[in-house]
Amino acid sequence: MREITIDCTIDGQSYSAEQLDRLRYVRDLHVLHQMKRLGASIEHHNRPLSDDEIDYLTPKDAHDINVATTLAYGAEGLRKLFAEPLRTSDRMWKDWNTASAGLPLQKSCAELAVTGVALEEFRAHVADFDELQKLVVEANPDHFFFCPEGAGGAYAMETFGMYGAPTDVLVTVDPTLPAPFDLDEGFQLLLPGRVKLTSDGTPIDIVAYHQCKPLPNGLLVKLCALFPAKTPKELVDGHKLHLAIEFAATLEMISAAR
């Protein structure tokens, strides 16, 4: 039984916890097939699985195997496994970024109303990159690694918007980041950040700008990632659900760890 409640709204539409869990299951299966295509051995009880056998995994087994396989490879192993897809992804982001010069960023937003977790408890986890290192891979199948790098920075590999291949980026919290929009009344800034490609340090106009406010028995979080104007709509829309999955799972893990 869940110790907390999470009400998710995206573009005015409600998504239940069960819907988000189902989507996480689908993405776990997707990532397992993705890694297998690239040459990874996907194993259960020390036995390699075929593609057909992967499709018969339970949600828990699919997630546990995904996390175990990802962690076993580590950051450098995953960079080697995904070397060609990462090069393709870098080229895409550079093309979209160049084509979007001077155009407004696209918003990808999700709202979570939470009871059972206090704002300061939540902030302590998501603002601490060392703490996030433990949570990120568990929270979302499309997260491959999160490696803190100095104060307020981390190398991260994820598939933005559940679209195509993952991207390897350096994420930096930046309190001086020009506000892309005004905070809503009663809200405070939770996490502002910007992104560079790890491969060559190219800045990409992907901006994290999350806001939050306390509620009597919990908190309200408005999650927002902004993308270059020419980013495909499928990615921008998909990232709304990506954000909901990772933050809902993170909240549940915070609650379970008490």
N, C-alpha and C positions, 0 to 999 in steps of 0.2 A: 504493500500500500504506500502511496506517495505521502510523504510528510509535509509537502508543500503543495500549493495550487499555483498553476501558471495559466493565465489567459493570454493567448496570442492573437493579435490582430494585424493583418497585412492588407493595406488598401481597403480598409473597411470590412474585410472578410475575416471571420473567426477561424482559427485552426486549433483543433483539440490536441491534447498531449498525445493521444493515440495516433492521430494523423502524422504528427512530427516523428513519433517513434517508427511508424511504418516507412516514412521517407528515409529515415536514417538506416533502416534495414535494407532498403533498395540500394542506397548508396554504398553500404558495406559490401553487398554482393558485387556492385559495379567495380569498386576498387580492387576487390580480390581478383576478378576477371582481368582487370587492367594490369595488375602486377604480374599475373600468370602469363599474359600475352608477351610481356617484356622479359620473361625468363625466370621469374621468381617461383620457387616451390611453395605452394600453398598446402600446408599440412594440418592434419587433425589427428591427435593421438599418435604423432610421429609417422603418419602415413600420408604421402602426397595425394591430393585430391584432383580428380578430373574436373573439367568445366561443368559437366552434368552433376557431379557430386557437390560442387560448390552451390549449385542452385537448390539443393535440398537441405542446406544448413538452416538451423533455427536462427532467429534473430540474435539470440545471445551468443551462439557459437560463431555466427558470421562476424559479429562485432569483436568477440574475444580473439578470434584468429586474425582479423584485420589488425587489431592493435598489437598483438604479439609479433606478427610478421613485420609490421612497420618499425617497431622498436628494435627488433633483431637486426634490421638493416642499418639503422642509424642514419644520421644526416648524410654522411659521405657515401654510404652504400646506396641510399635512395637517389642521390645525385647521379651516381653511375648507372643505376638501373633505369632512370628516367632521362638519361642524357639527351637523347634525340627529341623526345616530347618537350623537354625544357627549352631546347633551342628553338623549336617551333613556337612555343608559347611566348618566348622573348620577342621573336619577330612580330608576332601578332600585336603585342602590347605596344611596341614601338610604332608600328603602322597606325594603330588606332589613336595613339597619343599625338602623333604628328598631324594626322588628318583632323584632329579635334582642336587644334590650336585656336585660341580666341573664342571658342564656343562654350556655352554653359555646361557644367558637369551634370551628369544624370544621377538622380537619387535612388538608392536602394534601401528601403526602410522597413523595419518591423517593430512592433510595440508589444512589450510583455508586462502584464500586471501580475505581481507576485505577492502571495501571502506566505508567511513562514520563514522568510529570510530578511534580515534587516539590511538597510542600505549600506551601513558602514561595514557589515560583515561581507557583503558582496563586493564592495569597493576594495577591501583589503586583499581579496583574491585577484581581481582583474587588473589592479594597478601594480601588482608585484609580479614582474616578469619571471622571477625564479619560481614563484608559485604557479604561474600559468604554464610553465614548462611541464608540470605534472598533469595538468588538466586538458591541454589543447588537443593532444592526439586522441584521448578518450572521448572528448566532447563531440567530435565530428569526423566521420569517415573521410572527408575531403581534406583533413589536416594530416600532413605527413610528418612534420617535425616543427619544433619551436625552440630555438637555441638562443638564450640571452647573450647579448653582445654589448657590454658596457652598460652605462646607466640609461635606462629607458629605451634600449634598442634590442632587437632580436632578429635573427635569421629565421625565416619561416617559409615552408613550402605548402601550398594549398591550391585546390582547384576552385577558383573564384566562380561563384554562381552555378556550380555543378555543370560547368560548360567546358568541354574539351579536356585538355591536359593541365596538370598543375603548373604553378609558377613559383620560382625560387626568388624570394624578395628579402630585403632588409627593411623591417618595419621600425619606425622611430616615433616615440611619443614626442610631440612638439607643442608645448604650451603656447608658443608664439605664433602658431599657425593662424593665419587670417580666418576669421569665422566665415564658413561658407553660407551660413544662415543664422538668424537670431535664435537664441534658445527660447523655448516656450516658457510661458509664465510659471514661476515656481520651480523650474528645473535648474539643475546645475550640470556643468560639463563633467562627464565621466571620463572620457578618453579621446583626445585628439591625436591623430597620427598621420604620417605620410609614408610613402613607399618608394624604394629604389630597387631596380633589378640587381640581384646579387652578382650576376655574371660580369657586368661592366660598370655598375653604379649609375646607370641611366635613371634619372627621376621619371616616375610615371604618375600621372594625375589620378591616383587612387588615394582617397582620403577617408580615414575613419573619423567620425564625429558623433559620438554617442552621448546622450544626455539622460539624466535620471532625477527622480525626486522621491523622498520618503513618503510612505503611506502609513496609516496607523498600525497596521499589522504586517507591513512588507515594503514593497517599493514598486515604482513604475519606471521602466527603462524604455527609452526610445532609441533604438539602434539605427545607425545610418552609415552606409558606405557610399561614397560618391565616386563615379567613374567617368573617364573621358566620353565626350559626346558621341563619338562614333563606335563605342562599345556596343556589341549586339544586344538587342532588347532581351533576348533569351538569357543572356548572362546576368543582366541587371535584374530582371525579374527573379531569376533563380537564386540570386544572392540574398534576396529578402528571406527566403526559406532557409538558406544556408545560415544566416545570422540567427534566425529563430531556433534552429536545431542546436547550434553550438551554445547559445546562451541558456536555453532551457536545460540542456544536459549539464552545463556547468553549475547552474543553480541546484539541480538535483544532487550532484556530487558534493557540493558544499553542505547541503542538508544531511546527506548520508554519512559524511565524515565526522559529524559532531560526536 
